[in-house]
């Protein structure tokens, strides 16, 4: 399988509200069958793919990544910042970044007070975000000329293949979901559903784009395709893993924002069994994704998250598994080709 499009998407910069570069490239990768391609007022990219039935499906993946925004430039030229999305300060120290300015990108590194001049009480403690700064190698006057308060910052990390089918990069959350949708639409030429595709904005700061996009669409059901945290690592209990790398696509029964209707959950898992697609159940006591906004649109719609397990999520060393990505694409293809559930997207109380 060719992952070159995924590599391109992960290397682009696009924090919440600054997804322009990602949107431009995704538009270029849309299959020729896409109709009514447009960008709405909030910045969501939408497209329509006609199907063979009267049923309608929303496929949604968010374009934004977690990042930073410059909120102060010191007289010495160091940049201070606030998070855009849920970043753990422990993952930021000594990392390389890209500062996206009006004149182009500036490379920088995140630093703090060096260990050899700290007090003993400070050592061994996580450095709070307010004590971190970005060094862009410029003096105060140069930095003030080239950088503005409000410029966004993305973490930097090359796309790397390693180990047994593992991939590492920044921004798998959620460029991998965007990639899965693009690949599924490329493979399925005549879908059962009429498909509204939403590449949403500002998911990392409150599921904002998906909510506004879905309000303008009518659908029988919706699938949010996203990365999800995988804690199958040392120091975590097996009951806290949520999902595991290499065990297939993750189908959400519940998270903090959504409880999947039983008919939809059963329909998706049944498709996996019939098509021999590896899958695992995701039950998350915290966190959410665009399904949480989609299912509350207008009078409500059935929605579920289909996720790609990802270690070190919300960092610049996110790790995914090729087989899990392939399993997610195969499930999306099965949905597009066959519909979901006994009545293909409808259900009655019994």
C-alpha positions as CSV (number, residue, x, y, z in Angstrom):
1,X,0.0,0.0,0.0
2,X,1.2,3.5,-0.9
3,X,1.5,5.8,2.1
4,X,2.9,8.8,0.2
5,X,-0.3,10.9,0.5
6,X,-0.3,10.3,4.2
7,X,3.3,11.4,4.4
8,X,2.5,14.6,2.6
9,X,-0.5,15.4,4.8
10,X,1.4,14.8,8.1
11,X,4.2,17.2,7.1
12,X,1.9,20.1,6.5
13,X,1.3,22.6,9.3
14,X,-2.3,23.2,10.4
15,X,-3.4,23.9,13.9
16,X,-7.1,24.6,14.8
17,X,-8.2,27.6,12.8
18,X,-5.2,27.5,10.5
19,X,-5.9,24.5,8.3
20,X,-5.5,26.3,5.0
21,X,-2.5,24.3,3.7
22,X,-4.0,21.0,4.6
23,X,-7.3,21.9,3.0
24,X,-5.6,22.9,-0.2
25,X,-3.7,19.6,-0.5
26,X,-6.7,17.4,0.4
27,X,-8.7,19.1,-2.3
28,X,-6.0,18.1,-4.8
29,X,-6.3,14.5,-3.7
30,X,-10.1,14.2,-4.0
31,X,-11.2,11.6,-6.6
32,X,-12.5,13.0,-9.9
33,X,-16.0,11.8,-9.0
34,X,-16.3,14.4,-6.2
35,X,-19.1,16.9,-6.7
36,X,-20.0,20.2,-5.1
37,X,-16.6,20.7,-3.6
38,X,-16.7,23.7,-1.4
39,X,-15.3,25.4,1.7
40,X,-17.8,26.7,4.2
41,X,-17.6,29.8,6.4
42,X,-15.7,28.1,9.2
43,X,-13.2,26.5,6.9
44,X,-14.5,22.9,6.5
45,X,-13.9,21.3,3.2
46,X,-17.0,19.5,1.9
47,X,-17.7,17.3,-1.1
48,X,-20.5,15.0,-2.3
49,X,-20.3,11.6,-4.0
50,X,-23.6,10.3,-5.4
51,X,-24.7,6.8,-4.5
52,X,-27.1,4.1,-5.8
53,X,-29.7,4.3,-3.0
54,X,-31.7,7.0,-1.3
55,X,-29.7,6.6,1.9
56,X,-27.1,9.3,2.9
57,X,-23.9,9.0,4.9
58,X,-21.5,11.6,6.3
59,X,-17.9,10.6,6.5
60,X,-15.9,13.1,8.6
61,X,-12.2,13.5,9.6
62,X,-10.6,16.6,11.0
63,X,-7.7,18.5,9.4
64,X,-6.3,20.3,12.4
65,X,-3.5,19.1,14.6
66,X,-2.5,20.1,18.1
67,X,0.0,23.0,18.3
68,X,0.9,26.3,19.8
69,X,0.3,30.0,19.3
70,X,2.7,32.8,20.1
71,X,1.4,35.1,22.8
72,X,4.5,37.0,23.8
73,X,7.9,38.0,22.3
74,X,10.6,38.8,24.8
75,X,13.0,41.7,24.4
76,X,15.7,39.1,23.8
77,X,13.8,37.5,21.0
78,X,12.4,34.4,22.7
79,X,8.8,33.4,22.0
80,X,6.3,32.3,24.6
81,X,3.2,30.5,23.7
82,X,-0.1,29.0,24.7
83,X,-1.4,25.5,23.6
84,X,-3.9,25.1,20.8
85,X,-5.5,21.7,21.7
86,X,-4.6,19.2,24.4
87,X,-0.8,19.2,24.6
88,X,1.1,17.6,27.4
89,X,4.0,20.0,28.5
90,X,6.2,16.9,29.2
91,X,6.3,16.2,25.5
92,X,7.4,19.7,24.4
93,X,10.8,20.3,26.0
94,X,13.8,20.1,23.6
95,X,11.6,19.6,20.6
96,X,12.0,21.3,17.2
97,X,9.1,23.4,15.9
98,X,8.1,25.5,12.9
99,X,6.8,29.0,13.5
100,X,4.3,29.9,10.7
101,X,4.8,33.7,10.1
102,X,3.4,36.0,7.4
103,X,6.8,35.8,5.7
104,X,7.1,32.0,5.8
105,X,8.2,29.3,8.3
106,X,10.9,29.8,10.9
107,X,12.6,26.8,12.5
108,X,12.9,26.9,16.3
109,X,13.6,24.8,19.3
110,X,11.7,24.7,22.7
111,X,13.9,25.3,25.7
112,X,13.9,26.1,29.4
113,X,16.3,26.8,32.2
114,X,19.2,24.2,31.8
115,X,19.4,21.4,34.4
116,X,22.8,22.3,35.7
117,X,21.6,25.7,37.1
118,X,18.3,24.5,38.6
119,X,17.7,24.1,42.2
120,X,17.5,20.5,43.6
121,X,13.8,20.8,44.3
122,X,13.2,21.6,40.6
123,X,15.0,18.6,39.3
124,X,12.9,15.6,38.3
125,X,9.7,17.6,38.0
126,X,7.8,18.3,34.8
127,X,8.5,21.8,33.5
128,X,5.3,23.8,33.4
129,X,4.3,25.2,30.0
130,X,4.7,28.8,31.1
131,X,8.4,28.2,31.7
132,X,9.0,26.9,28.2
133,X,10.0,29.2,25.3
134,X,10.9,29.0,21.6
135,X,14.4,30.0,20.4
136,X,14.3,31.0,16.7
137,X,17.9,32.1,16.7
138,X,17.1,35.8,16.3
139,X,17.7,38.8,18.6
140,X,14.9,40.9,19.9
141,X,14.6,43.3,17.0
142,X,14.8,40.5,14.4
143,X,12.2,38.4,16.2
144,X,9.8,41.3,16.6
145,X,10.2,42.1,12.9
146,X,9.6,38.5,11.6
147,X,7.2,37.0,14.2
148,X,3.9,38.4,15.4
149,X,1.8,37.6,18.4
150,X,-0.9,35.2,17.1
151,X,1.4,33.3,14.8
152,X,0.8,29.5,15.0
153,X,3.5,26.9,15.7
154,X,3.6,23.3,14.8
155,X,5.8,20.5,16.1
156,X,8.3,19.1,13.7
157,X,9.1,15.5,13.0
158,X,9.8,13.6,9.8
159,X,7.5,10.8,8.6
160,X,9.4,7.5,9.4
161,X,8.7,3.8,8.9
162,X,10.3,1.6,11.5
163,X,10.0,-1.8,13.2
164,X,7.4,-4.3,11.9
165,X,4.9,-2.1,9.9
166,X,5.0,0.9,12.2
167,X,4.8,4.5,11.1
168,X,5.9,7.5,13.2
169,X,5.2,11.2,12.6
170,X,3.5,14.3,13.9
171,X,-0.2,14.9,13.1
172,X,-1.4,11.4,12.5
173,X,-4.2,12.8,14.6
174,X,-6.0,13.2,12.3
175,X,-4.3,13.3,8.9
176,X,-4.5,9.5,9.1
177,X,-8.3,9.7,9.2
178,X,-8.3,12.1,6.2
179,X,-6.1,9.6,4.3
180,X,-8.4,6.7,5.1
181,X,-11.4,8.5,3.7
182,X,-9.5,9.6,0.6
183,X,-8.3,6.1,0.0
184,X,-11.7,4.5,0.5
185,X,-13.4,6.9,-1.9
186,X,-10.7,6.2,-4.5
187,X,-11.4,2.4,-4.2
188,X,-15.2,2.5,-4.2
189,X,-16.5,4.0,-7.5
190,X,-20.2,3.5,-7.0
191,X,-21.1,3.7,-3.3
192,X,-24.4,2.5,-1.9
193,X,-24.8,5.7,0.1
194,X,-25.0,9.2,-1.1
195,X,-21.9,10.4,0.7
196,X,-21.2,13.8,2.2
197,X,-17.5,14.1,3.0
198,X,-16.5,16.6,5.6
199,X,-12.8,17.4,6.3
200,X,-13.5,19.4,9.4
201,X,-11.7,22.2,11.2
202,X,-11.1,22.9,14.9
203,X,-11.8,19.4,16.3
204,X,-9.0,19.7,18.7
205,X,-10.5,22.7,20.5
206,X,-14.1,21.5,20.8
207,X,-15.5,19.6,17.7
208,X,-16.4,23.0,16.2
209,X,-16.2,22.4,12.5
210,X,-18.1,19.1,12.4
211,X,-21.0,20.6,14.3
212,X,-21.5,23.5,11.8
213,X,-20.9,21.3,8.8
214,X,-23.4,18.6,9.9
215,X,-26.1,21.2,10.6
216,X,-26.2,22.1,6.9
217,X,-26.4,18.4,5.8
218,X,-29.1,15.8,6.1
219,X,-28.0,12.2,6.6
220,X,-29.1,8.8,7.9
221,X,-25.9,8.2,9.7
222,X,-22.4,9.5,10.2
223,X,-18.9,8.0,10.8
224,X,-16.1,10.0,12.3
225,X,-12.7,8.6,11.2
226,X,-10.0,9.6,13.7
227,X,-6.9,8.6,15.5
228,X,-7.4,7.3,19.0
229,X,-4.9,6.9,21.9
230,X,-3.4,3.5,22.4
231,X,-1.9,2.9,25.8
232,X,-0.6,-0.6,25.2
233,X,2.8,0.4,26.6
234,X,4.8,-0.2,29.8
235,X,3.4,1.3,33.1
236,X,-0.2,1.1,31.8
237,X,-2.6,-1.6,32.9
238,X,-4.2,-3.8,30.2
239,X,-7.6,-2.7,31.3
240,X,-6.5,0.9,30.5
241,X,-5.1,0.3,27.0
242,X,-8.4,1.3,25.3
243,X,-7.0,-0.2,22.1
244,X,-3.9,-1.9,20.9
245,X,-1.6,-1.3,17.9
246,X,-1.8,-4.0,15.3
247,X,-5.2,-5.5,16.3
248,X,-7.3,-3.7,13.7
249,X,-9.6,-0.8,13.3
250,X,-11.2,0.5,16.6
251,X,-15.0,0.8,16.6
252,X,-16.4,3.0,19.4
253,X,-19.1,1.7,21.6
254,X,-18.8,4.8,23.9
255,X,-16.6,7.7,24.8
256,X,-17.2,10.9,26.7
257,X,-19.1,12.5,23.8
258,X,-21.0,9.7,22.1
259,X,-22.7,6.4,22.8
260,X,-23.1,4.5,19.5
261,X,-26.7,3.1,18.8
262,X,-26.7,-0.7,19.1
263,X,-27.9,-1.3,15.6
264,X,-25.1,0.8,14.1
265,X,-22.5,-0.8,16.4
266,X,-23.7,-4.3,15.6
267,X,-23.8,-3.5,11.9
268,X,-20.2,-2.3,11.8
269,X,-18.9,-5.2,13.8
270,X,-20.9,-7.6,11.6
271,X,-19.4,-6.1,8.5
272,X,-15.9,-6.7,10.0
273,X,-16.7,-10.3,10.7
274,X,-18.2,-11.0,7.2
275,X,-15.4,-9.3,5.4
276,X,-12.6,-10.7,7.7
277,X,-11.5,-7.2,8.7
278,X,-9.6,-7.1,12.0
279,X,-11.3,-4.9,14.6
280,X,-11.4,-4.1,18.2
281,X,-14.0,-2.4,20.5
282,X,-13.2,1.0,21.8
283,X,-14.7,2.1,25.1
284,X,-13.2,5.4,26.4
285,X,-14.2,7.0,29.7
286,X,-12.7,10.3,28.6
287,X,-12.1,12.1,25.3
288,X,-14.2,12.4,22.2
289,X,-14.1,13.1,18.5
290,X,-16.3,14.6,15.8
291,X,-18.9,11.9,16.2
292,X,-19.9,13.8,19.4
293,X,-20.9,16.9,17.3
294,X,-22.3,15.0,14.4
295,X,-24.8,13.0,16.3
296,X,-26.4,16.1,17.9
297,X,-26.9,18.0,14.7
298,X,-30.5,19.2,14.1
299,X,-32.8,16.5,15.4
300,X,-29.9,14.1,15.8
301,X,-28.5,11.3,13.7
302,X,-26.8,7.9,14.4
303,X,-23.0,8.3,14.6
304,X,-20.0,6.3,15.4
305,X,-16.3,6.8,15.5
306,X,-14.0,4.4,13.5
307,X,-10.5,5.0,14.8
308,X,-6.9,4.2,14.0
309,X,-5.0,3.2,17.2
310,X,-2.2,5.7,17.9
311,X,0.5,5.6,20.5
312,X,2.0,8.9,21.9
313,X,-1.1,10.8,20.6
314,X,-0.9,14.6,20.7
315,X,2.9,14.5,20.4
316,X,5.3,14.8,17.5
317,X,6.2,11.0,17.7
318,X,2.7,9.5,17.2
319,X,2.9,5.9,16.2
320,X,0.5,3.9,14.0
321,X,0.4,0.5,12.4
322,X,0.0,0.0,8.7
323,X,-2.3,-3.0,9.2
324,X,-4.7,-0.9,11.4
325,X,-4.8,1.8,8.7
326,X,-5.6,-0.8,6.0
327,X,-8.3,-2.4,8.3
328,X,-9.9,1.0,8.7
329,X,-9.9,1.7,5.0
330,X,-11.4,-1.8,4.3
331,X,-14.2,-1.2,6.8
332,X,-15.0,2.2,5.2
333,X,-15.0,0.4,1.8
334,X,-17.4,-2.2,3.2
335,X,-19.7,0.4,4.5
336,X,-19.7,2.3,1.2
337,X,-20.3,-0.8,-0.8
338,X,-22.8,-2.7,1.4
339,X,-24.5,-0.2,3.8
340,X,-24.7,-0.9,7.6
341,X,-27.2,-2.9,9.5
342,X,-30.1,-5.2,8.6
343,X,-32.0,-2.3,7.0
344,X,-28.9,-0.5,5.7
345,X,-29.0,2.6,7.9
346,X,-32.5,2.5,9.5
347,X,-33.8,0.9,12.6
348,X,-37.1,0.4,14.5
349,X,-37.8,-0.1,18.1
350,X,-38.8,-3.7,18.8
